[in-house]
Amino acid sequence: MADLITVEDPDDPRLHDYTGLTDVELRRTREPVEGLFIAEGEKVIRRAKDAGYEMRSMLLSAKWVDVMRDVIEELPAPVYAVSPELAEQVTGYHVHRGALASMQRTPLPTAAELLRTARRVVILESVNDHTNIGAIFRSAAALGMDAVLLSPDCADPLYRRSVKVSMGAVFSVPYARLTSWPRDLESVREAGFTLLALTPDEKARSLDEAAPHRMDRVALMLGAEGDGLSTQALVAADEWVRIPMSHGVDSLNVGAAAAVAFYAVATGRPTGQDGASPPAQ
């Protein structure tokens, strides 16, 4: 059973994992080096635990101790009980959900390992907004994508904001980082995948026309908010695809675009003159 420890000093060194959570640059540097990430809220903490991540400690306000009692009794990690005011002093923000856990990272698989068994893959280029990363992972999990591959400069899926927005879906979809961009796109193609670049360019075929759900293995490429995919990524693609839009709208938020495209890639929609729905993949 975990030790329940009341802490009243915000400078207590045992709370080190939770200090300065709003300092994005500090956390980007610290967390991967120290091998940790922060899970926030009861559901996310439980999902991280159920996904096999080892808990280093928990930081709870008093009213959350009973809610998390079963977790406390099951795990050996220390639990620090603090007031909401002290939690805010330590973390730098008001912890609305009253429960934080420091979790131990695990080694990432390689892209080659994921590609061996996947059929529907997401490739993200330069998506460095943590909210968008979380939204994309949540849609990828919900809509049946098998894996996510990240360019070297993509944001960390295990950063607190990404984990929170995804509601823990970052624990459900395996991911890996491509180490050489865009050269590693060729290794994806060599693994048998058709590279589809999502772009609003008029030269792109609509997703209905391209019918990616009928393809054997598909890697859908998405770029950052605003800039989209780079010229190098577009050149490396086998085909450009787009989402048809109305009312003069020329683009969607990358999180929204990802959800629409994942549906088309994983399950498809009626495409033919007879209106028959294709079989789900």
Backbone bond lengths (Angstrom), bond angles and torsions (degrees), N, CA, C in turn:
res aa  C-N    CA-C-N  psi(-1)  N-CA   C-N-CA  omega(-1)  CA-C   N-CA-C  phi
1 M - - - 1.466 - - 1.515 109.42 -
2 A 1.335 116.90 141.63 1.459 121.31 179.67 1.517 110.89 -68.55
3 D 1.335 115.62 150.35 1.453 120.90 173.97 1.519 109.44 -80.00
4 L 1.339 117.12 132.13 1.458 122.30 175.97 1.527 107.44 -98.11
5 I 1.321 116.63 114.13 1.457 122.32 -171.73 1.523 109.30 -121.30
6 T 1.312 117.13 121.94 1.463 120.80 175.82 1.523 109.12 -82.96
7 V 1.330 115.91 128.24 1.470 121.42 -179.08 1.522 108.50 -120.88
8 E 1.333 116.37 132.42 1.461 120.98 -178.42 1.518 112.78 -120.78
9 D 1.317 117.74 -2.35 1.466 122.52 -179.28 1.524 109.56 -110.05
10 P 1.360 118.81 116.43 1.467 120.07 -179.16 1.529 113.61 -64.88
11 D 1.334 116.67 -16.73 1.471 120.20 179.11 1.528 112.20 -95.13
12 D 1.313 117.15 8.65 1.466 120.37 177.93 1.531 108.73 -58.30
13 P 1.332 118.13 122.87 1.474 120.68 -176.88 1.525 114.12 -60.99
14 R 1.326 116.80 -19.57 1.463 118.94 178.92 1.525 112.22 -68.99
15 L 1.334 117.49 -15.59 1.471 122.18 178.79 1.522 112.23 -94.65
16 H 1.318 116.69 12.04 1.470 121.18 -174.62 1.526 113.37 -53.38
17 D 1.325 117.67 -39.73 1.472 120.58 -177.37 1.522 112.11 -59.93
18 Y 1.332 117.76 -24.08 1.462 121.55 -171.72 1.532 113.58 -103.24
19 T 1.313 117.89 1.65 1.464 119.96 -175.30 1.524 111.53 -76.32
20 G 1.350 115.09 138.47 1.462 121.17 173.07 1.513 114.61 61.35
21 L 1.320 118.60 44.58 1.472 120.01 -176.90 1.522 112.93 -67.09
22 T 1.330 118.47 -18.77 1.470 120.26 179.95 1.521 112.31 -88.75
23 D 1.315 117.79 -6.16 1.470 121.34 178.47 1.531 108.21 -85.57
24 V 1.334 115.50 93.51 1.467 120.46 -171.01 1.523 111.83 -60.47
25 E 1.324 117.38 -46.80 1.458 120.07 -177.25 1.524 111.31 -64.52
26 L 1.339 116.22 -40.62 1.461 119.72 177.99 1.518 110.59 -61.80
27 R 1.337 116.79 -46.84 1.454 119.81 -177.51 1.525 111.84 -67.93
28 R 1.326 117.05 -36.07 1.472 119.87 177.06 1.518 110.88 -60.11
29 T 1.326 115.45 -36.23 1.463 120.16 -179.83 1.520 111.48 -78.55
30 R 1.327 116.04 -45.49 1.466 120.44 -172.64 1.515 114.07 -71.48
31 E 1.333 116.23 -48.44 1.462 118.90 -166.51 1.525 113.74 -62.60
32 P 1.347 119.49 -49.04 1.467 117.27 178.82 1.529 112.41 -63.86
33 V 1.349 116.77 -38.52 1.465 120.11 -179.23 1.517 111.03 -65.20
34 E 1.345 116.50 -42.34 1.454 120.76 -178.53 1.525 112.55 -85.46
35 G 1.321 116.61 -2.83 1.465 120.76 174.64 1.500 114.93 70.87
36 L 1.340 117.36 35.07 1.459 119.78 -178.36 1.515 111.11 -132.78
37 F 1.318 116.20 165.38 1.453 122.58 166.48 1.518 107.68 -147.91
38 I 1.334 116.53 162.39 1.455 121.88 -176.11 1.525 110.06 -108.25
39 A 1.326 116.05 127.83 1.466 122.25 172.94 1.524 107.99 -104.40
40 E 1.330 116.69 133.06 1.461 121.49 -175.35 1.519 110.70 -120.63
41 G 1.326 116.22 129.50 1.452 121.46 177.79 1.526 111.80 94.86
42 E 1.322 115.17 149.83 1.460 120.94 -175.67 1.523 112.94 -56.22
43 K 1.338 117.40 -49.74 1.465 120.32 -175.47 1.516 111.51 -63.00
44 V 1.336 116.26 -43.72 1.464 119.84 -177.78 1.526 110.23 -66.96
45 I 1.326 117.62 -41.48 1.463 120.70 178.44 1.529 110.13 -60.45
46 R 1.326 116.51 -45.22 1.468 119.68 179.95 1.533 110.90 -64.04
47 R 1.320 116.89 -39.17 1.470 119.49 -179.86 1.526 111.36 -68.03
48 A 1.317 116.69 -37.27 1.462 119.22 176.71 1.527 110.45 -64.08
49 K 1.311 116.47 -43.83 1.470 120.74 178.59 1.524 110.60 -63.12
50 D 1.335 116.56 -45.36 1.463 120.40 -178.96 1.527 111.78 -66.06
51 A 1.338 116.65 -25.43 1.467 120.21 178.54 1.524 111.91 -80.13
52 G 1.333 116.52 -3.65 1.462 119.55 174.63 1.510 115.56 99.63
53 Y 1.344 117.58 6.02 1.462 118.94 178.07 1.529 109.55 -76.35
54 E 1.309 116.14 137.54 1.461 121.66 178.96 1.528 109.71 -79.57
55 M 1.329 115.81 135.13 1.459 120.29 179.51 1.524 110.13 -88.60
56 R 1.343 115.52 130.44 1.470 121.23 175.86 1.530 110.75 -85.73
57 S 1.340 116.01 -41.05 1.463 121.32 178.78 1.518 108.61 -171.27
58 M 1.355 115.48 168.05 1.465 121.17 171.46 1.523 109.22 -126.11
59 L 1.335 115.53 149.55 1.458 123.49 175.19 1.526 106.87 -121.71
60 L 1.319 117.10 113.60 1.457 121.11 -172.63 1.522 110.85 -127.81
61 S 1.321 115.59 140.54 1.461 118.87 165.50 1.529 107.45 -79.37
62 A 1.336 115.88 159.86 1.463 120.75 -168.31 1.530 113.66 -54.25
63 K 1.330 117.67 -41.82 1.464 119.51 -174.49 1.521 113.24 -69.02
64 W 1.361 117.32 -14.25 1.456 120.13 -178.93 1.523 112.80 -93.48
65 V 1.336 116.62 -5.94 1.460 118.66 -178.77 1.525 110.67 -63.64
66 D 1.325 117.60 -45.92 1.466 119.99 -179.86 1.526 111.77 -67.80
67 V 1.335 116.23 -37.08 1.467 119.99 179.39 1.528 110.81 -61.12
68 M 1.331 115.84 -38.72 1.464 120.74 -177.21 1.530 112.30 -97.39
69 R 1.331 117.09 15.73 1.459 120.77 -174.32 1.516 112.94 -56.47
70 D 1.325 117.81 -41.75 1.467 119.76 -178.70 1.519 111.78 -64.55
71 V 1.333 116.41 -36.11 1.467 119.95 177.80 1.521 109.93 -69.28
72 I 1.335 116.03 -43.08 1.462 121.00 178.89 1.524 110.71 -58.53
73 E 1.326 116.19 -41.98 1.465 120.46 -176.93 1.524 112.03 -72.88
74 E 1.320 116.18 -23.85 1.468 119.84 -175.57 1.517 113.26 -87.31
75 L 1.346 117.37 -29.16 1.454 120.81 -170.44 1.524 111.79 -110.66
76 P 1.335 117.07 149.87 1.466 120.47 -179.08 1.528 114.62 -85.77
77 A 1.311 118.80 -6.99 1.467 121.26 -175.23 1.528 111.17 -67.91
78 P 1.332 117.96 147.63 1.469 120.05 179.00 1.525 111.52 -68.21
79 V 1.338 115.42 149.21 1.464 122.37 178.01 1.523 107.57 -121.15
80 Y 1.337 115.29 122.81 1.457 120.26 -178.59 1.522 108.97 -101.38
81 A 1.338 116.32 117.10 1.455 122.39 178.20 1.529 108.35 -93.07
82 V 1.335 116.40 123.71 1.463 121.07 -175.89 1.526 109.69 -136.36
83 S 1.314 115.58 162.53 1.463 120.18 173.83 1.524 108.85 -77.16
84 P 1.345 117.71 157.06 1.467 119.51 176.04 1.523 112.51 -57.65
85 E 1.324 116.63 -34.90 1.465 120.24 -179.95 1.527 111.12 -66.44
86 L 1.323 116.46 -41.83 1.464 118.86 179.03 1.525 111.23 -68.87
87 A 1.328 116.30 -38.24 1.470 119.57 177.36 1.525 110.58 -58.76
88 E 1.336 116.34 -40.41 1.460 120.26 178.88 1.525 111.28 -67.23
89 Q 1.326 117.37 -38.55 1.458 120.59 177.34 1.528 111.37 -62.11
90 V 1.304 116.32 -40.77 1.460 121.02 -176.84 1.523 111.45 -73.26
91 T 1.330 116.61 -48.59 1.467 120.95 -171.74 1.520 113.50 -85.57
92 G 1.341 116.78 -27.56 1.460 120.23 -178.07 1.510 113.77 96.51
93 Y 1.326 118.59 3.56 1.468 120.90 178.29 1.524 109.28 -154.27
94 H 1.321 115.62 164.02 1.464 120.19 177.58 1.525 108.89 -76.11
95 V 1.318 115.90 117.87 1.468 121.04 -176.87 1.522 108.11 -82.05
96 H 1.329 115.98 90.72 1.464 121.34 -172.54 1.522 112.50 -58.44
97 R 1.329 115.98 -40.15 1.468 118.79 -174.96 1.518 112.77 -89.02
98 G 1.332 117.57 -0.55 1.453 121.91 169.00 1.509 116.99 66.08
99 A 1.334 118.40 6.49 1.463 120.40 -176.70 1.519 109.63 -141.89
100 L 1.318 115.86 124.76 1.455 122.28 175.82 1.520 108.44 -129.87
101 A 1.313 116.02 148.76 1.460 120.07 174.86 1.519 108.81 -136.49
102 S 1.305 115.86 137.21 1.459 121.69 172.12 1.522 107.67 -93.16
103 M 1.326 116.04 121.03 1.462 121.54 -175.70 1.529 109.99 -113.95
104 Q 1.313 115.86 150.63 1.458 121.92 179.37 1.527 110.15 -86.18
105 R 1.324 116.55 126.88 1.469 119.73 175.76 1.526 110.78 -67.69
106 T 1.325 115.12 157.33 1.456 121.42 174.65 1.530 108.34 -118.55
107 P 1.324 118.97 156.23 1.469 120.81 179.43 1.521 111.05 -59.96
108 L 1.336 116.44 138.57 1.464 120.56 178.14 1.520 110.31 -77.25
109 P 1.334 117.17 145.61 1.469 119.25 171.23 1.522 109.71 -69.60
110 T 1.288 117.05 165.37 1.461 120.66 173.49 1.520 109.16 -84.85
111 A 1.331 115.58 160.44 1.462 119.61 176.64 1.526 110.59 -59.72
112 A 1.331 116.88 -39.92 1.471 120.57 -178.97 1.522 111.11 -60.73
113 E 1.317 116.98 -38.87 1.470 120.16 178.97 1.522 111.42 -63.83
114 L 1.324 117.07 -42.13 1.461 120.28 -179.93 1.525 111.68 -69.26
115 L 1.320 116.76 -38.28 1.460 120.76 -175.72 1.524 112.70 -69.32
116 R 1.316 117.20 -21.08 1.463 119.46 -178.25 1.519 112.05 -63.24
117 T 1.322 117.42 -34.47 1.468 120.02 -174.64 1.529 113.71 -114.72
118 A 1.323 118.38 -11.96 1.469 121.36 -176.64 1.523 111.74 -79.66
119 R 1.331 115.82 155.82 1.467 121.72 172.65 1.525 112.36 -124.78
120 R 1.325 116.98 -25.34 1.458 122.85 -179.16 1.523 107.96 -126.60
121 V 1.335 116.68 108.69 1.458 122.08 -171.93 1.528 110.29 -122.27
122 V 1.324 116.67 142.91 1.456 123.30 173.45 1.528 108.12 -103.37
123 I 1.320 117.27 134.08 1.464 121.49 173.48 1.522 107.78 -119.13
124 L 1.332 116.91 121.77 1.456 121.80 -179.09 1.517 110.23 -108.58
125 E 1.335 115.34 131.48 1.459 120.99 177.64 1.530 109.89 -112.98
126 S 1.320 116.52 118.98 1.478 123.22 171.79 1.529 113.21 58.02
127 V 1.314 118.01 27.79 1.468 120.23 175.47 1.530 106.53 -81.61
128 N 1.331 116.27 97.45 1.459 120.10 -172.56 1.522 113.40 -109.03
129 D 1.315 117.77 10.82 1.458 122.12 175.20 1.530 108.69 -93.84
130 H 1.319 116.68 122.11 1.460 119.59 -174.26 1.525 112.92 -66.21
131 T 1.330 116.76 -33.03 1.466 119.67 177.39 1.518 110.43 -63.62
132 N 1.327 117.02 -44.37 1.460 120.52 178.88 1.526 111.67 -64.78
133 I 1.324 116.82 -40.40 1.466 119.77 177.32 1.530 110.18 -59.08
134 G 1.329 116.54 -45.97 1.464 119.72 179.92 1.511 112.33 -62.89
135 A 1.345 116.85 -42.80 1.464 120.68 -179.82 1.529 110.94 -64.68
136 I 1.310 116.73 -40.02 1.463 120.62 -179.44 1.529 110.52 -65.60
137 F 1.312 117.49 -43.00 1.470 120.00 178.66 1.518 111.46 -64.53
138 R 1.328 116.46 -38.10 1.469 118.58 179.76 1.522 110.56 -63.99
139 S 1.337 116.88 -43.08 1.459 120.56 178.10 1.522 111.07 -67.32
140 A 1.332 116.69 -39.30 1.466 120.17 179.75 1.528 110.64 -60.65
141 A 1.329 116.17 -41.71 1.466 119.86 178.87 1.522 110.87 -67.60
142 A 1.329 116.46 -44.24 1.466 120.42 -175.46 1.516 112.63 -68.57
143 L 1.327 116.75 -32.07 1.463 120.41 -170.94 1.524 113.32 -107.17
144 G 1.322 117.23 13.85 1.457 119.95 166.41 1.506 116.85 86.14
145 M 1.328 118.76 21.68 1.459 119.49 173.91 1.529 108.60 -76.15
146 D 1.327 116.18 146.48 1.461 120.09 -171.95 1.527 114.12 -89.79
147 A 1.332 117.67 -29.53 1.460 120.33 -175.42 1.523 109.80 -162.84
148 V 1.333 114.39 159.99 1.464 121.41 176.16 1.519 108.20 -123.90
149 L 1.337 116.07 131.55 1.460 121.83 174.14 1.523 107.97 -112.11
150 L 1.330 116.78 133.83 1.457 122.36 -174.78 1.517 110.80 -113.91
151 S 1.336 116.56 135.80 1.465 119.41 170.77 1.527 107.85 -66.39
152 P 1.341 117.67 161.07 1.470 119.73 -175.01 1.520 114.77 -57.46
153 D 1.343 118.49 -26.67 1.463 120.73 -175.04 1.528 113.40 -99.89
154 C 1.324 118.64 12.24 1.467 120.57 175.66 1.533 110.57 -72.68
155 A 1.325 115.27 154.39 1.461 121.32 177.77 1.521 110.78 -66.27
156 D 1.315 115.03 162.26 1.460 123.39 -177.38 1.537 110.23 -79.27
157 P 1.334 118.34 118.07 1.475 119.67 177.82 1.522 113.58 -62.44
158 L 1.328 117.79 -21.02 1.460 120.36 -179.20 1.529 112.73 -96.09
159 Y 1.319 117.86 6.91 1.460 119.32 171.52 1.532 107.95 -65.59
160 R 1.330 116.71 146.45 1.471 121.60 -171.79 1.519 113.05 -50.87
161 R 1.337 118.20 -45.05 1.467 121.22 -177.74 1.529 110.80 -65.30
162 S 1.318 117.39 -41.05 1.465 120.77 178.52 1.516 111.01 -62.14
163 V 1.329 115.99 -46.20 1.465 120.96 -179.52 1.521 110.36 -61.81
164 K 1.348 115.89 -43.76 1.464 120.79 -176.92 1.524 110.92 -65.01
165 V 1.336 117.97 -47.68 1.460 121.26 -178.53 1.530 110.73 -64.23
166 S 1.311 116.91 -36.42 1.468 120.29 -179.37 1.521 111.94 -75.96
167 M 1.342 117.37 -8.85 1.473 122.00 -174.85 1.529 111.09 55.12
168 G 1.331 115.56 36.25 1.451 120.33 177.82 1.508 114.87 85.28
169 A 1.333 117.77 3.79 1.471 119.79 179.56 1.522 112.08 -66.76
170 V 1.337 117.58 -18.92 1.466 119.72 176.08 1.529 110.90 -63.83
171 F 1.330 117.16 -18.03 1.464 120.48 177.20 1.528 111.81 -85.25
172 S 1.335 117.09 -13.30 1.463 121.49 -173.85 1.526 113.30 -96.62
173 V 1.320 117.12 -27.18 1.466 121.21 -176.40 1.527 108.70 -108.67
174 P 1.318 118.81 117.77 1.466 119.72 179.88 1.526 110.99 -65.95
175 Y 1.324 115.92 146.50 1.462 119.20 179.83 1.530 110.08 -143.06
176 A 1.322 113.82 160.00 1.460 120.91 178.53 1.523 108.42 -147.02
177 R 1.321 115.94 160.30 1.462 120.55 176.02 1.519 109.94 -102.18
178 L 1.323 114.91 133.88 1.461 120.46 170.89 1.523 106.89 -80.07
179 T 1.302 117.34 132.80 1.465 120.17 -172.69 1.516 113.27 -91.72
180 S 1.320 117.93 -23.67 1.464 121.18 -178.92 1.524 108.67 -127.14
181 W 1.335 115.98 112.50 1.468 120.50 -175.52 1.521 110.43 -114.60
182 P 1.349 118.43 133.82 1.476 127.53 1.57 1.529 113.60 -94.65
183 R 1.336 116.92 13.76 1.463 120.50 -174.45 1.528 112.33 -57.09
184 D 1.339 116.76 -36.30 1.465 119.33 -176.89 1.523 113.26 -67.67
185 L 1.329 117.76 -13.97 1.465 119.26 175.83 1.528 110.77 -61.11
186 E 1.325 116.42 -30.51 1.467 119.57 178.94 1.528 110.69 -66.17
187 S 1.333 116.80 -34.46 1.471 118.85 178.60 1.531 110.54 -68.57
188 V 1.346 117.19 -30.03 1.469 120.40 175.29 1.526 109.42 -66.33
189 R 1.317 116.10 -44.31 1.467 120.12 177.70 1.534 110.67 -62.40
190 E 1.317 117.10 -41.86 1.463 121.07 -179.41 1.526 111.81 -64.80
191 A 1.346 116.52 -22.54 1.462 120.27 176.39 1.518 112.41 -80.67
192 G 1.327 116.68 2.17 1.461 121.01 174.58 1.510 115.24 101.16
193 F 1.339 118.01 12.58 1.459 121.25 -177.12 1.527 111.83 -96.43
194 T 1.329 115.58 142.79 1.456 122.14 168.98 1.524 107.73 -87.77
195 L 1.336 116.17 124.70 1.462 121.62 -177.72 1.524 109.79 -88.71
196 L 1.326 116.84 113.47 1.458 122.63 178.89 1.521 109.00 -108.31
197 A 1.333 117.09 121.92 1.459 122.25 179.29 1.521 109.31 -97.05
198 L 1.329 117.28 119.12 1.458 120.93 178.43 1.526 109.15 -83.29
199 T 1.333 115.95 120.71 1.460 121.68 -176.30 1.528 109.12 -151.49
200 P 1.337 117.74 147.49 1.469 119.11 176.02 1.526 113.33 -81.37
201 D 1.317 117.63 3.29 1.460 121.27 -178.03 1.533 110.93 -55.82
202 E 1.334 116.29 138.60 1.466 120.95 -178.01 1.518 113.03 -63.79
203 K 1.336 116.81 -22.05 1.467 120.04 -179.71 1.535 112.20 -77.19
204 A 1.324 116.99 -10.73 1.456 120.14 -179.62 1.526 110.99 -77.42
205 R 1.330 115.86 148.51 1.467 120.26 174.38 1.518 109.52 -81.87
206 S 1.313 117.02 148.35 1.456 119.85 176.58 1.525 108.92 -67.19
207 L 1.313 116.23 154.54 1.459 120.38 178.88 1.524 111.58 -60.94
208 D 1.335 117.31 -33.84 1.458 120.07 176.50 1.521 110.95 -60.50
209 E 1.314 116.09 -44.60 1.469 120.58 -178.79 1.522 111.24 -68.64
210 A 1.322 116.48 -41.29 1.468 119.44 -177.99 1.522 112.29 -70.70
211 A 1.349 116.84 -28.15 1.474 123.31 178.39 1.529 112.67 48.20
212 P 1.333 117.69 59.44 1.465 119.70 -177.34 1.523 114.10 -63.45
213 H 1.340 117.14 -22.04 1.463 119.30 179.33 1.523 111.82 -66.36
214 R 1.335 117.74 -18.04 1.467 121.64 178.54 1.529 111.98 -88.95
215 M 1.320 117.26 -9.61 1.469 120.93 -179.29 1.516 109.73 -80.21
216 D 1.321 116.51 150.85 1.460 120.76 -176.15 1.524 111.53 -69.39
217 R 1.320 117.41 -51.38 1.470 121.36 -178.81 1.527 107.66 -137.53
218 V 1.325 115.93 127.14 1.465 121.19 -173.31 1.527 110.29 -128.09
219 A 1.333 115.68 135.31 1.456 122.09 171.13 1.527 107.28 -118.12
220 L 1.316 116.41 112.19 1.462 122.05 -177.81 1.525 109.06 -93.78
221 M 1.323 116.82 122.54 1.454 122.15 -176.25 1.528 110.23 -100.31
222 L 1.352 116.07 131.16 1.451 122.56 179.70 1.526 109.39 -128.94
223 G 1.350 116.13 140.68 1.456 120.54 179.96 1.510 112.40 -105.70
224 A 1.315 115.42 -179.91 1.458 121.97 -176.35 1.523 111.61 -69.82
225 E 1.326 114.21 160.00 1.465 121.17 176.35 1.527 109.89 -57.18
226 G 1.320 116.37 131.10 1.463 120.08 177.15 1.513 112.76 88.97
227 D 1.333 117.41 -64.77 1.467 120.91 -175.46 1.514 113.01 -76.42
228 G 1.310 117.78 -31.01 1.458 119.91 -176.23 1.517 111.31 70.39
229 L 1.312 116.29 -162.15 1.459 121.30 -179.94 1.519 111.02 -72.52
230 S 1.322 115.49 146.00 1.462 120.85 178.29 1.523 110.43 -71.69
231 T 1.314 115.39 163.91 1.467 120.36 176.60 1.518 110.83 -58.22
232 Q 1.335 116.46 -41.14 1.471 119.95 -179.53 1.523 111.49 -61.74
233 A 1.331 116.38 -40.81 1.466 119.72 179.91 1.522 110.83 -68.34
234 L 1.326 116.68 -40.99 1.470 120.35 178.83 1.523 111.00 -62.90
235 V 1.309 116.37 -40.61 1.471 120.40 179.43 1.529 110.60 -65.77
236 A 1.331 116.47 -35.07 1.466 120.15 -178.01 1.525 113.26 -74.52
237 A 1.344 117.49 -16.92 1.467 120.78 -175.88 1.529 111.92 -71.50
238 D 1.315 115.82 152.82 1.469 121.07 173.37 1.527 111.16 -78.56
239 E 1.330 115.66 -31.69 1.462 119.73 -177.70 1.519 109.55 -155.93
240 W 1.337 116.36 147.23 1.460 121.97 173.65 1.523 108.71 -97.67
241 V 1.316 116.60 135.97 1.464 121.01 178.54 1.529 108.99 -130.36
242 R 1.326 114.95 155.87 1.468 119.41 -178.54 1.519 110.20 -142.40
243 I 1.331 114.23 163.01 1.460 122.02 175.02 1.526 107.57 -98.45
244 P 1.325 119.93 118.73 1.469 120.80 178.12 1.530 110.19 -61.71
245 M 1.327 116.28 138.01 1.468 120.34 -176.90 1.524 111.08 -131.93
246 S 1.324 114.90 159.40 1.465 121.80 -176.94 1.523 111.04 -123.48
247 H 1.336 115.15 173.64 1.462 123.11 173.29 1.525 112.95 57.31
248 G 1.317 117.05 30.99 1.456 120.62 175.01 1.514 115.13 75.38
249 V 1.320 117.91 5.81 1.464 120.67 177.35 1.529 108.28 -75.18
250 D 1.339 116.61 127.96 1.461 118.46 -175.34 1.524 114.02 -103.03
251 S 1.338 117.66 -11.64 1.465 118.57 179.94 1.527 109.80 -162.81
252 L 1.321 115.33 164.89 1.465 122.76 177.16 1.522 109.13 -119.80
253 N 1.323 115.81 158.37 1.452 120.30 167.42 1.527 108.46 -53.24
254 V 1.341 117.24 142.06 1.456 119.61 -173.83 1.526 111.82 -61.00
255 G 1.341 117.78 -30.75 1.456 119.39 176.95 1.516 112.28 -66.42
256 A 1.347 116.22 -42.65 1.467 120.52 178.11 1.521 110.86 -68.29
257 A 1.335 116.85 -42.83 1.461 120.52 179.17 1.524 110.75 -61.45
258 A 1.326 116.19 -39.23 1.463 119.94 179.57 1.516 111.11 -60.81
259 A 1.331 117.47 -44.07 1.462 120.52 -178.50 1.523 111.27 -61.67
260 V 1.334 116.75 -44.70 1.466 120.44 179.18 1.524 110.18 -62.01
261 A 1.325 116.00 -46.18 1.466 120.15 -176.89 1.529 111.45 -68.44
262 F 1.335 117.74 -37.25 1.466 119.47 178.76 1.523 110.87 -62.15
263 Y 1.326 116.48 -38.46 1.459 119.43 178.58 1.532 109.93 -62.28
264 A 1.326 116.10 -43.19 1.460 119.66 -179.33 1.521 111.64 -67.07
265 V 1.324 117.25 -36.20 1.460 121.32 -178.40 1.531 111.27 -74.21
266 A 1.325 116.10 -42.47 1.464 119.29 -172.39 1.513 113.90 -84.88
267 T 1.350 117.61 -35.72 1.460 119.06 -175.07 1.515 114.03 -129.22
268 G 1.308 116.83 -25.47 1.456 119.86 179.58 1.513 112.97 76.44
269 R 1.318 115.20 -176.56 1.464 122.15 178.43 1.518 107.31 -149.52
270 P 1.306 119.60 167.87 1.463 119.46 -179.17 1.516 112.47 -53.65
271 T 1.311 118.55 128.55 1.491 122.16 179.66 1.505 113.51 -129.21
272 G 0.941 159.65 -8.07 1.427 163.49 -169.18 1.491 112.97 -110.55
273 Q 1.275 114.75 164.65 1.463 120.80 -175.01 1.534 111.20 -66.57
274 D 1.327 117.15 -29.53 1.466 117.78 -177.10 1.541 111.12 -81.97
275 G 1.331 117.62 -6.92 1.452 120.68 176.20 1.507 114.36 75.04
276 A 1.333 116.55 9.44 1.468 119.06 -179.30 1.517 110.89 -72.38
277 S 1.313 116.41 139.33 1.452 120.27 178.37 1.520 109.73 -78.95
278 P 1.332 118.28 135.33 1.460 120.49 176.81 1.525 110.13 -72.10
279 P 1.308 117.29 157.88 1.470 119.30 179.30 1.510 110.71 -66.81
280 A 1.335 117.42 145.54 1.456 121.19 177.20 1.518 109.45 -67.94
281 Q 1.339 115.28 146.30 1.462 119.83 179.82 1.522 109.47 -92.72
